[in-house]
Amino acid sequence: AGRAVVVAALPALFFVTSCTVTEREVAQQGGRIDDLQVRLLRLERAVAEAGAAPAPSVPADPDFQRRVADLGQRLEEVGAEVRSLSGRVEAAERTPAAGAAAPRVDALESSVADLARRLEALERRAAAPPPAPVAAVPTPVPSSPTPGAPAPLSSQALYDKAYATYKEGRYEEARGLFRDYIAQHPDTPLTGNAYFWIGESHYDQGQYEQAILEYDKVVQRFPKGGKVAGALLKQAFAFDAIGDPVDARILLRKLLREHPNSEQAPIARRKLELLGE
């Protein structure tokens, strides 16, 4: 019900009241719009993943319920921010005092309207019935190690083997090894790197949608890791490759805003120029 209120309120928000706006205020609201657009991108990917995965065979599965509740809360939070942002932009009257800011105010209004449309579509998708449940598969009981079997690889050795396999172009095998690493070592300095290389393997095979999802895990789960700037850049390239230059530009601007001194920043600037910005 809360999401329905969000959607119903959005179309009526675009009225203008008497006030002026400065270039600095316009820039601040533009930054907020970029941040919201990135958050919507992530929500769209999360909804897509939730829609692709079958529901658990036990409806009361607490982990599944937590994921659904978290998704709904994130949607409502973004909806509230879109409403707040709409109010700020709507209050920017195009008067002589606004000066050169007037065209940019028009652009902000267009961006906020696009956010509202995307949010409404996303809420409709999130409210759709889940896929049919699948029967639970019994978890196999691990057998005792066979005498004389090789010892399990160490953390670094497993990562190195996965990376070497990726460099040899054996992408599916490399993904399996990187996922083994993630399962065994979910929170090490190399875990974010493992997600990044899984994304790279999909990208190298032209599987851009899958690559986008893996790059986003790097950005969301390891925001202080060393692969964040690279993940943002390649995520932008992947969006452009699937014919979505708008979202590509959003991510490139985020990269430049948050990682202006990274080695990826010059590439992002050149890419933005090629995309007409």
KEVOFI-989738 format. One line per 8 residues: number of its first residue (from 1); their letters; for each residue x, y, z of N, C-alpha, C. Coordinates in Angstrom, 1 decimal, padded with zeros to 4 digits. Atoms other than C-alpha are relative to their C-alpha. Last residue first. Layout:
! KEVOFI-989738
NUM) a) X:Y:Z:X:Y:Z:X:Y:Z  ...
! end
This chain:
! KEVOFI-989738
277) egllelkr) 000.2:-000.8:-001.2:028.5:014.7:-022.8:001.4:000.8:000.2  000.7:-001.3:000.2:027.9:013.2:-026.2:-000.1:000.8:001.2  001.4:000.1:-000.2:028.6:009.5:-025.5:-000.8:001.3:-000.1  000.5:000.8:001.1:032.1:009.8:-027.0:-001.6:-000.2:000.1  -000.1:-000.8:001.2:032.8:012.6:-024.6:-000.6:-000.7:-001.2  001.1:-000.9:-000.1:031.6:010.5:-021.7:-000.1:000.9:-001.2  001.2:000.7:000.4:033.9:007.8:-022.8:-001.2:000.9:000.0  000.0:000.2:001.4:036.8:010.1:-022.8:-001.2:-000.7:-000.5
269) raipaqes) 000.2:-001.3:000.7:036.0:011.3:-019.3:-000.1:-000.2:-001.5  001.4:-000.4:-000.1:035.6:007.7:-018.1:-000.3:001.3:-000.7  000.7:000.8:000.9:039.0:006.7:-019.5:-001.5:000.4:000.0  -000.2:-000.5:001.3:040.6:009.6:-017.7:-000.8:-000.8:-001.1  000.7:-001.3:000.3:038.9:008.5:-014.5:000.3:000.6:-001.4  001.1:000.2:001.0:039.9:004.8:-014.7:-000.6:001.4:-000.3  -000.6:000.2:001.3:043.4:005.4:-013.2:-001.2:-000.1:-001.0  -000.2:001.4:000.4:041.6:006.9:-010.2:000.6:-000.1:-001.4
261) npherllk) -001.4:000.2:000.2:042.0:010.5:-009.2:000.4:-001.4:-000.4  -000.6:-000.9:001.0:038.4:011.5:-009.6:001.4:-000.2:-000.3  -001.4:000.5:000.2:037.0:008.5:-007.8:000.7:000.8:-001.0  -000.5:000.7:-001.2:033.7:009.6:-006.2:001.4:-000.5:-000.1  000.3:-000.8:-001.2:032.6:012.3:-008.7:000.6:-000.7:001.2  -000.8:-001.3:-000.1:034.3:010.8:-011.7:-000.2:000.8:001.2  -001.4:000.3:-000.1:032.9:007.3:-011.1:000.9:001.3:000.2  -000.2:000.4:-001.4:029.4:008.7:-010.4:001.5:-000.4:000.2
253) rlliradv) 000.0:-001.2:-000.8:029.6:010.6:-013.7:000.2:-000.4:001.5  -001.3:-000.7:000.3:030.6:007.4:-015.5:000.1:001.2:000.8  -001.0:000.7:-000.7:027.7:005.5:-013.8:001.4:000.7:-000.2  000.2:-000.1:-001.5:025.1:008.0:-014.9:001.2:-000.6:000.7  -000.5:-001.4:-000.4:026.6:008.2:-018.4:-000.2:000.2:001.5  -001.5:000.0:000.1:026.2:004.4:-018.9:000.6:001.3:000.5  -000.6:000.6:-001.2:022.7:004.6:-017.6:001.5:000.0:000.0  000.4:-000.9:-001.1:021.8:007.0:-020.4:000.5:-000.5:001.3
245) pdgiadfa) -001.0:-001.0:-000.3:023.9:005.1:-023.0:-000.4:000.9:001.2  000.5:-000.8:-001.1:021.7:002.0:-022.8:001.0:001.1:000.4  000.8:-001.1:000.5:022.2:000.1:-026.0:-000.6:000.9:001.0  001.4:000.5:000.2:023.4:-003.2:-024.6:-001.0:001.1:-000.4  000.0:001.1:000.9:027.0:-002.3:-025.1:-001.3:-000.6:-000.2  -000.1:-000.6:001.3:026.5:001.1:-023.4:-000.1:-001.1:-001.1  001.3:-000.6:000.3:025.3:-000.7:-020.3:000.0:000.6:-001.4  000.9:001.0:000.3:028.4:-002.9:-020.4:-001.4:000.5:-000.3
237) faqkllag) -000.3:000.6:001.4:030.7:000.0:-020.8:-001.0:-001.0:-000.3  000.4:-001.0:000.9:029.1:001.7:-017.7:000.2:-000.5:-001.5  001.4:000.0:-000.1:029.5:-001.5:-015.7:-000.6:001.0:-001.0  000.4:001.1:000.9:033.1:-001.6:-016.9:-001.5:-000.2:000.0  -000.3:-000.2:001.4:033.7:001.8:-015.5:-000.5:-001.1:-000.9  000.9:-001.1:000.5:031.9:001.3:-012.2:000.2:000.2:-001.5  001.3:000.6:000.2:033.7:-002.1:-011.7:-001.0:001.1:-000.5  000.0:000.9:001.1:037.1:-000.5:-012.3:-001.4:-000.6:-000.3
229) avkggkpf) -000.1:-000.9:001.1:036.4:002.3:-009.8:-000.1:-000.8:-001.3  001.3:-000.7:000.1:035.2:-000.3:-007.2:000.0:000.9:-001.3  000.6:000.2:001.3:038.1:-002.7:-007.7:-001.3:000.8:-000.3  -000.8:-000.6:001.1:040.4:-001.6:-004.9:-000.6:-000.2:-001.4  -001.0:000.9:000.6:037.9:-002.3:-002.1:000.6:000.7:-001.2  -001.3:-000.5:-000.3:036.2:000.4:000.0:001.1:-000.8:-000.7  -000.1:-001.4:000.4:032.7:-000.1:-001.4:001.4:000.6:000.2  -001.4:-000.3:-000.4:033.0:-003.9:-001.1:000.3:001.4:-000.4
221) rqvvkdye) -000.5:000.8:-001.2:029.4:-005.2:-001.0:001.4:000.4:000.4  000.9:-000.1:-001.1:027.7:-002.5:-003.2:000.6:-000.7:001.2  000.2:-001.4:-000.4:030.4:-001.7:-005.8:-000.8:000.0:001.4  -001.3:-000.6:-000.4:031.7:-005.3:-006.2:-000.3:001.4:000.7  -000.3:000.6:-001.3:028.2:-006.7:-006.3:001.3:000.6:000.6  000.7:-000.7:-001.1:027.4:-004.2:-009.0:000.2:-000.6:001.4  -000.7:-001.3:-000.3:030.2:-005.5:-011.2:-000.8:000.7:001.2  -001.2:000.3:-000.8:028.6:-009.0:-010.9:000.7:001.3:000.4
213) liaqeyqg) 000.4:000.5:-001.4:025.1:-007.8:-011.9:001.2:-000.3:000.8  000.5:-001.2:-000.7:026.5:-005.7:-014.9:-000.4:-000.5:001.5  -001.2:-000.7:-000.5:028.5:-008.8:-016.1:-000.5:001.2:000.9  -000.6:000.7:-001.1:025.3:-010.9:-016.2:001.2:000.8:000.5  000.9:-000.1:-001.1:023.6:-008.3:-018.4:000.6:-000.7:001.3  -000.1:-001.3:-000.7:026.7:-007.9:-020.6:-001.0:000.1:001.2  001.1:000.2:-000.8:027.2:-011.5:-021.6:-000.2:001.2:000.9  001.1:-000.8:000.6:029.5:-010.6:-024.5:-001.3:-000.2:000.8
205) qdyhsegi) 000.8:000.9:000.9:031.9:-013.4:-023.6:-001.2:000.7:-000.5  -000.9:000.5:001.1:034.6:-011.0:-022.3:-000.8:-000.9:-001.0  -000.2:-001.1:001.0:031.9:-009.2:-020.3:000.8:-000.5:-001.2  001.3:-000.2:000.8:030.9:-012.5:-018.6:000.2:001.1:-001.0  000.2:001.2:000.8:034.5:-013.2:-017.7:-001.3:000.0:-000.8  -000.9:-000.2:001.2:035.0:-009.6:-016.5:-000.2:-001.2:-000.9  000.6:-001.0:001.0:032.0:-009.9:-014.2:000.8:000.1:-001.3  001.2:000.7:000.5:033.5:-013.1:-012.6:-000.7:000.9:-001.0
197) wfyangtl) -000.5:000.8:001.1:036.8:-011.1:-012.4:-001.1:-000.9:-000.6  -000.4:-000.8:001.1:035.1:-008.4:-010.4:000.4:-000.9:-001.2  001.3:-000.4:000.7:033.3:-010.9:-008.1:000.4:000.8:-001.3  000.6:001.2:000.6:036.7:-012.4:-007.3:-001.3:000.3:-000.7  -000.7:000.3:001.3:038.2:-009.0:-006.8:-000.5:-001.2:-000.7  000.5:-001.0:001.0:035.6:-008.2:-004.2:000.6:-000.2:-001.3  001.3:000.4:000.4:036.6:-011.4:-002.4:-000.6:000.9:-001.0  000.1:000.5:001.4:040.3:-010.6:-002.5:-001.4:-000.4:-000.4
189) ptdphqai) -000.3:-001.1:000.9:040.5:-008.4:000.6:-000.1:-000.4:-001.5  -001.5:-000.2:-000.1:038.7:-011.2:002.5:000.3:001.2:-001.0  -000.3:-001.4:-000.5:035.0:-011.5:003.4:001.5:000.2:000.1  000.9:-001.0:000.4:033.3:-014.5:001.8:000.4:001.4:000.3  -000.6:-001.2:-000.6:036.3:-016.9:001.9:-000.9:001.2:-000.4  -000.9:000.4:-001.1:035.0:-020.4:001.3:000.6:001.2:000.7  000.7:000.9:-001.0:032.0:-019.5:-000.8:000.8:-000.3:001.2  001.0:-000.9:-000.7:033.8:-016.6:-002.5:-000.7:-000.8:001.1
181) ydrflgra) -000.8:-000.9:-000.9:036.8:-018.9:-003.4:-001.0:000.9:000.8  -000.6:000.9:-001.1:034.5:-021.6:-004.8:000.7:000.9:001.0  001.2:000.1:-000.9:032.7:-018.8:-006.8:000.4:-001.0:001.2  000.2:-001.3:-000.8:036.1:-017.8:-008.2:-001.2:-000.2:000.9  -001.1:-000.1:-001.0:036.8:-021.4:-009.1:-000.2:001.2:000.8  000.2:001.0:-001.0:033.4:-021.9:-010.9:001.1:000.1:001.1  001.1:-000.4:-000.8:033.9:-018.6:-012.7:-000.3:-001.0:001.1  -000.5:-001.0:-000.9:037.3:-019.7:-013.9:-001.1:000.5:000.9
173) eeyrgeky) -000.8:000.6:-001.1:035.9:-022.9:-015.3:000.5:001.0:001.0  001.0:000.7:-000.8:033.2:-021.0:-017.2:000.7:-000.6:001.2  000.8:-000.9:-000.8:035.8:-018.5:-018.5:-000.9:-000.7:000.9  000.9:001.0:-000.4:038.6:-020.7:-019.7:-001.1:000.6:000.9  001.2:-000.1:000.8:040.3:-017.8:-021.5:-001.0:-001.1:000.3  -000.2:001.0:001.1:043.8:-018.6:-020.2:-001.3:000.0:-000.9  -001.0:-000.6:000.9:043.7:-015.4:-018.1:000.2:-000.9:-001.2  000.7:-001.1:000.7:040.5:-016.7:-016.4:000.9:000.5:-001.1
165) tayakdyl) 001.0:000.7:000.9:042.2:-020.0:-015.5:-000.7:001.1:-000.8  -000.8:000.5:001.1:045.2:-018.0:-014.1:-000.9:-000.7:-001.0  -000.5:-001.1:000.9:042.8:-016.0:-012.0:000.8:-000.5:-001.2  001.2:-000.6:000.7:041.0:-019.0:-010.6:000.4:001.1:-001.0  000.4:001.0:001.0:044.3:-020.7:-009.8:-001.2:000.5:-000.8  -001.0:000.0:001.1:045.6:-017.6:-008.1:-000.4:-001.0:-001.1  000.2:-001.3:000.8:042.4:-017.3:-006.0:001.0:000.0:-001.2  001.2:000.2:000.8:042.7:-021.0:-005.0:-000.3:001.2:-000.8
157) aqsslpap) -000.2:000.9:001.1:046.4:-020.6:-004.1:-001.3:-000.2:-000.8  -000.7:-000.6:001.1:045.7:-017.5:-002.1:000.2:-000.9:-001.2  000.8:-001.1:000.5:043.0:-019.1:000.1:000.7:000.6:-001.2  000.1:-001.1:-000.9:044.9:-022.4:000.5:-000.8:001.2:-000.7  -000.9:-001.1:000.3:044.1:-025.3:-001.8:-000.2:001.1:001.1  000.7:-001.1:000.6:042.5:-028.4:-000.2:001.0:001.2:-000.2  000.6:-000.9:-001.0:044.9:-031.3:000.4:-000.7:001.2:-000.7  -000.8:-001.2:-000.2:045.4:-033.8:-002.4:-000.7:000.9:001.0
149) agptpssp) 000.6:-001.1:000.8:043.7:-037.2:-001.8:000.8:001.3:000.2  -000.9:-000.3:001.2:046.0:-039.9:-000.3:-000.5:001.1:-000.9  -001.4:000.0:-000.3:043.3:-041.2:002.0:000.9:000.2:-001.3  -000.5:001.3:000.5:039.9:-040.1:000.7:001.5:000.0:000.4  -001.1:-000.1:001.0:038.6:-037.2:002.8:000.6:-001.4:-000.4  -001.3:-000.1:-000.6:035.4:-038.1:004.6:001.1:000.1:-001.1  -000.6:001.2:-000.4:032.2:-037.5:002.7:001.4:000.2:000.6  -001.4:000.1:000.5:030.3:-034.3:002.7:000.6:-001.3:000.5
141) vptpvaav) -000.9:000.0:-001.2:026.6:-034.9:003.4:001.4:-000.2:-000.5  -000.8:001.3:-000.2:024.6:-033.9:000.3:000.9:000.1:001.2  -001.5:-000.4:000.0:022.1:-031.1:000.8:000.8:-001.3:000.3  -000.8:000.4:-001.3:018.7:-032.5:-000.1:001.4:000.4:-000.2  -000.9:001.0:000.3:017.1:-030.6:-003.1:000.8:-000.3:001.3  -001.3:-000.2:-000.6:014.0:-028.6:-002.3:000.9:-001.2:-000.3  -000.2:000.9:-001.1:011.2:-028.8:-004.8:001.4:000.1:000.6  -000.6:001.2:000.5:010.8:-025.7:-006.9:000.2:-000.9:001.2
133) papppaaa) -001.1:000.6:-000.8:008.5:-022.9:-006.2:000.5:-001.3:-000.6  000.4:001.1:-000.7:006.5:-021.2:-009.0:001.1:-000.6:000.8  000.0:001.3:000.7:007.8:-017.9:-010.0:-000.5:-001.1:000.9  -001.3:000.6:000.2:006.9:-014.8:-007.9:-000.2:-001.3:-000.8  -000.2:001.3:-000.7:003.7:-012.9:-008.4:001.3:-000.6:-000.3  000.5:001.1:000.8:004.2:-009.3:-009.6:000.2:-001.3:000.8  001.3:000.5:-000.5:004.5:-006.6:-007.0:-000.5:-001.2:-000.7  -000.2:000.6:-001.4:008.2:-006.0:-007.6:-001.2:-000.6:000.5
125) rrelaelr) -000.7:001.3:000.1:007.5:-005.6:-011.3:000.2:-000.6:001.3  000.9:001.0:000.7:004.8:-003.0:-010.7:000.7:-001.3:-000.1  001.0:000.5:-001.0:007.1:-001.2:-008.2:-001.0:-001.0:-000.6  -000.8:001.0:-000.8:009.9:-001.1:-010.9:-001.0:-000.5:001.1  -000.1:001.2:000.7:007.5:000.5:-013.4:000.7:-001.1:000.9  001.3:000.6:000.2:006.5:003.2:-011.0:000.1:-001.4:-000.7  000.4:000.5:-001.3:010.1:003.9:-010.0:-001.4:-000.7:-000.1  -000.7:001.2:-000.3:011.1:004.1:-013.6:-000.4:-000.6:001.3
117) raldavss) 000.5:001.1:000.9:008.4:006.6:-014.4:000.7:-001.3:000.3  001.3:000.4:-000.4:009.2:008.7:-011.3:-000.6:-001.1:-000.8  -000.1:000.8:-001.2:012.9:008.7:-012.1:-001.4:-000.5:000.5  -000.4:001.3:000.4:012.1:009.9:-015.6:000.2:-001.0:001.2  001.2:000.7:000.6:010.0:012.7:-014.2:000.4:-001.4:-000.5  000.8:000.5:-001.1:013.0:013.6:-012.0:-001.3:-000.7:-000.5  -000.6:001.1:-000.6:015.3:013.7:-015.0:-000.9:-000.5:001.2  000.1:001.2:000.9:012.9:015.9:-017.0:000.6:-001.2:000.7
109) eladvrpa) 001.4:000.4:000.0:012.6:018.3:-014.1:-000.2:-001.2:-000.8  000.2:000.7:-001.3:016.4:018.4:-013.7:-001.5:-000.5:000.1  -000.6:001.4:000.1:016.8:019.2:-017.4:-000.3:-000.8:001.3  000.8:000.8:000.9:014.3:022.1:-017.1:000.5:-001.4:-000.1  001.2:000.3:-000.8:016.2:023.4:-014.1:-000.9:-000.9:-000.8  -000.4:001.2:-000.8:019.4:023.2:-016.2:-001.2:-000.4:000.9  000.0:001.2:000.8:017.8:025.5:-018.8:000.3:-001.3:000.8  001.3:000.4:000.5:016.9:028.0:-016.1:000.0:-001.3:-000.9
101) aagaaptr) 000.4:001.3:-000.6:020.2:028.1:-014.3:-001.2:-000.5:-000.6  -000.5:001.2:000.8:021.6:030.7:-016.7:-000.4:-001.3:000.6  -001.0:-000.2:001.0:019.5:033.4:-015.0:000.3:-001.2:-000.8  -000.6:001.3:000.2:017.5:032.3:-012.0:001.1:000.0:-001.0  -001.0:000.2:-001.0:016.8:035.9:-011.1:000.7:-001.4:-000.1  -001.3:-000.6:000.4:015.2:036.4:-014.5:001.1:-000.2:001.1  000.2:-001.4:000.0:012.6:033.8:-013.4:001.3:000.7:-000.4  -000.9:-000.5:001.0:012.4:030.1:-014.0:-000.3:001.5:-000.2
93) eaaevrgs) 000.7:-000.7:001.1:010.8:029.0:-010.8:001.0:000.6:-000.9  -001.0:-000.8:000.7:012.7:026.3:-008.8:-000.6:000.8:-001.2  -000.1:-001.3:-000.6:010.1:025.1:-006.4:000.9:000.9:-000.7  001.2:-000.7:000.4:009.4:022.1:-008.7:000.0:001.4:000.5  -000.2:-000.4:001.4:013.0:021.0:-008.3:-001.2:000.8:-000.5  -001.1:-001.0:000.1:012.9:021.0:-004.5:000.0:000.5:-001.5  000.4:-001.3:-000.6:009.5:019.3:-004.4:001.0:001.1:-000.1  001.0:-000.7:000.9:010.5:016.7:-006.9:-000.4:001.3:000.6
85) lsrveagv) -000.8:-000.6:001.1:013.6:015.9:-004.8:-001.0:000.7:-000.9  -000.7:-001.2:-000.6:011.4:015.2:-001.7:000.8:000.8:-001.1  001.0:-001.1:-000.4:009.1:013.0:-003.7:000.6:001.2:000.5  000.4:-000.6:001.2:012.1:011.1:-005.3:-001.1:001.1:000.3  -001.0:-001.0:000.5:013.6:010.7:-001.9:-000.4:000.6:-001.3  000.0:-001.1:-000.9:010.4:009.1:-000.5:001.0:001.1:-000.5  001.2:-000.8:000.3:010.2:006.8:-003.5:-000.1:001.2:000.8  -000.2:-000.7:001.3:013.8:005.7:-003.0:-001.2:000.9:-000.4
77) eelrqgld) -000.9:-001.1:-000.3:013.0:004.9:000.6:000.3:000.8:-001.2  000.7:-001.1:-000.7:009.9:003.0:-000.4:000.9:001.1:000.3  000.8:-000.7:000.9:011.8:000.9:-002.9:-000.7:001.2:000.6  -000.9:-000.8:000.9:014.5:000.1:-000.4:-000.8:000.7:-001.0  -000.5:-001.2:-000.7:011.9:-001.0:002.1:000.8:000.9:-000.8  001.1:-000.9:-000.2:010.2:-003.3:-000.4:000.4:001.2:000.7  000.2:-000.6:001.3:013.6:-004.9:-001.3:-001.2:001.0:000.0  -001.0:-001.0:000.3:014.4:-005.4:002.3:-000.2:000.7:-001.3
69) avrrqfdp) 000.2:-001.2:-000.9:011.1:-007.1:003.0:001.0:001.1:-000.3  001.2:-000.7:000.6:011.6:-009.4:000.0:-000.3:001.2:000.8  -000.4:-000.6:001.3:015.1:-010.3:001.1:-001.1:000.8:-000.6  -000.9:-001.2:-000.3:014.0:-010.9:004.7:000.4:000.7:-001.3  000.9:-001.0:-000.4:011.2:-013.2:003.5:000.8:001.3:000.4  000.8:-000.5:001.2:013.6:-015.3:001.5:-000.9:001.2:000.4  -000.9:-000.8:000.8:015.9:-015.6:004.5:-000.7:000.6:-001.2  -000.2:-001.3:-000.5:013.0:-016.5:006.8:001.0:000.8:-000.8
61) dapvspap) -001.4:-000.1:-000.1:011.7:-019.4:004.7:000.4:001.4:000.4  -000.4:-000.7:-001.2:008.0:-019.3:005.5:001.5:000.2:000.1  000.3:-001.5:000.0:007.0:-020.1:002.0:000.5:000.7:001.2  000.6:-000.2:-001.3:008.9:-023.5:002.0:-000.3:001.5:000.1  001.1:001.0:-000.1:009.6:-024.5:-001.6:-000.7:000.2:001.3  -000.4:001.3:-000.7:011.7:-021.4:-002.1:-001.3:-000.8:000.2  000.3:-000.1:-001.4:010.6:-019.0:-004.8:000.4:-001.2:000.7  001.2:000.6:-000.4:012.3:-019.5:-008.2:-000.2:000.3:001.5
53) aagaeava) -000.2:001.2:-000.9:015.0:-017.0:-009.1:-001.4:-000.5:000.4  -000.6:001.1:000.7:014.5:-014.8:-012.2:000.1:-001.3:000.9  001.0:000.5:000.9:012.1:-012.4:-010.5:000.5:-001.2:-000.8  001.1:000.7:-000.8:014.4:-011.9:-007.6:-001.0:-000.6:-000.9  -000.6:001.3:-000.6:017.4:-011.3:-009.9:-001.1:-000.7:000.7  -000.2:000.9:001.1:015.4:-008.7:-012.0:000.5:-001.4:000.5  001.3:000.5:000.3:014.2:-007.0:-008.8:000.1:-001.1:-001.1  000.4:000.8:-001.1:017.8:-006.7:-007.6:-001.4:-000.6:-000.3
45) relrllrv) -000.7:001.3:000.1:018.9:-005.4:-011.0:-000.5:-001.0:001.1  000.5:000.7:001.2:016.1:-002.8:-011.0:000.7:-001.3:-000.1  001.3:000.6:-000.3:017.0:-001.9:-007.4:-000.5:-000.8:-001.2  -000.2:001.2:-000.8:020.6:-001.4:-008.4:-001.3:-000.7:000.4  -000.6:001.0:000.8:019.7:000.9:-011.3:000.2:-001.3:000.9  001.1:000.7:000.8:017.3:002.7:-009.0:000.6:-001.0:-000.9  000.7:000.9:-000.9:020.2:003.4:-006.6:-001.2:-000.7:-000.7  -000.8:001.2:-000.2:022.3:004.7:-009.5:-000.7:-001.0:001.0
37) qlddirgg) 000.0:000.8:001.2:019.5:007.0:-010.6:000.8:-001.3:000.2  001.3:000.8:000.0:019.0:008.2:-007.0:000.0:-000.9:-001.3  000.0:001.0:-001.1:022.7:009.2:-006.8:-001.2:-000.9:000.0  -001.0:001.0:000.4:022.6:011.0:-010.2:000.0:-001.2:001.0  000.6:000.8:001.1:019.5:012.8:-009.1:000.9:-001.1:-000.5  001.0:000.9:-000.6:021.1:013.9:-005.9:-000.7:-000.9:-001.0  -000.7:001.1:-000.7:024.1:015.2:-007.8:-000.9:-001.0:000.7  -000.5:000.9:001.1:021.8:017.2:-010.1:000.7:-001.2:000.6
29) qqaveret) 001.1:000.9:000.4:020.1:018.6:-007.0:000.3:-000.9:-001.1  000.3:000.9:-001.1:023.4:019.9:-005.8:-001.1:-001.0:-000.3  -001.0:001.1:000.0:024.3:021.3:-009.2:-000.2:-001.0:001.1  000.3:000.9:001.2:021.0:023.2:-009.4:001.0:-001.2:000.0  001.1:000.8:-000.4:021.6:024.6:-005.9:-000.4:-001.0:-001.1  -000.5:001.0:-001.0:025.0:025.8:-006.9:-001.1:-000.9:000.4  -000.8:001.0:000.7:023.7:027.4:-010.1:000.4:-001.1:001.0  -001.4:-000.3:000.4:021.2:029.3:-008.0:000.6:-001.2:-000.7
21) vtcstvff) -000.9:001.1:-000.1:017.4:029.0:-007.8:001.4:000.4:-000.5  -001.0:-000.1:001.0:014.6:031.5:-007.2:001.0:-001.2:000.3  -001.3:-000.1:-000.6:011.3:031.2:-005.5:001.0:000.0:-001.1  -000.8:-001.2:000.2:007.6:031.4:-006.2:001.3:000.0:000.8  000.3:-001.0:-001.0:006.0:028.0:-006.6:001.0:001.2:-000.2  -001.1:-000.9:-000.2:005.9:025.7:-009.6:-000.4:001.1:001.0  000.6:-001.3:000.0:003.8:022.5:-009.9:001.2:001.0:000.4  -000.8:-001.0:000.8:005.2:019.1:-010.8:-000.8:001.3:-000.2
13) laplaavv) -000.9:-000.8:-000.7:004.0:017.0:-007.9:000.6:001.1:-000.8  000.6:-001.3:-000.3:000.8:015.6:-009.3:001.0:000.9:000.6  000.4:-000.8:001.1:002.4:012.7:-011.2:-000.5:001.4:000.3  -001.0:-000.6:000.9:004.3:011.5:-008.2:-000.5:000.8:-001.1  -000.3:-001.4:-000.3:001.6:011.1:-005.6:000.9:000.6:-001.0  001.2:-000.8:000.2:000.0:007.9:-007.0:000.4:001.5:000.2  000.2:-000.2:001.5:003.4:006.2:-007.3:-001.1:001.0:-000.3  -001.1:-000.6:000.7:004.3:006.8:-003.7:-000.3:000.3:-001.4
5) varga) 000.1:-001.5:-000.3:000.9:006.0:-002.4:001.1:000.7:-000.6  001.1:-000.5:000.9:001.0:002.6:-004.3:-000.2:001.5:000.3  -000.6:-000.3:001.3:004.4:001.9:-002.6:-001.1:000.6:-001.0  -000.9:-001.2:000.0:002.9:002.4:000.8:000.5:000.3:-001.3  000.8:-001.2:000.0:000.0:000.0:000.0:000.9:001.2:000.0
! end
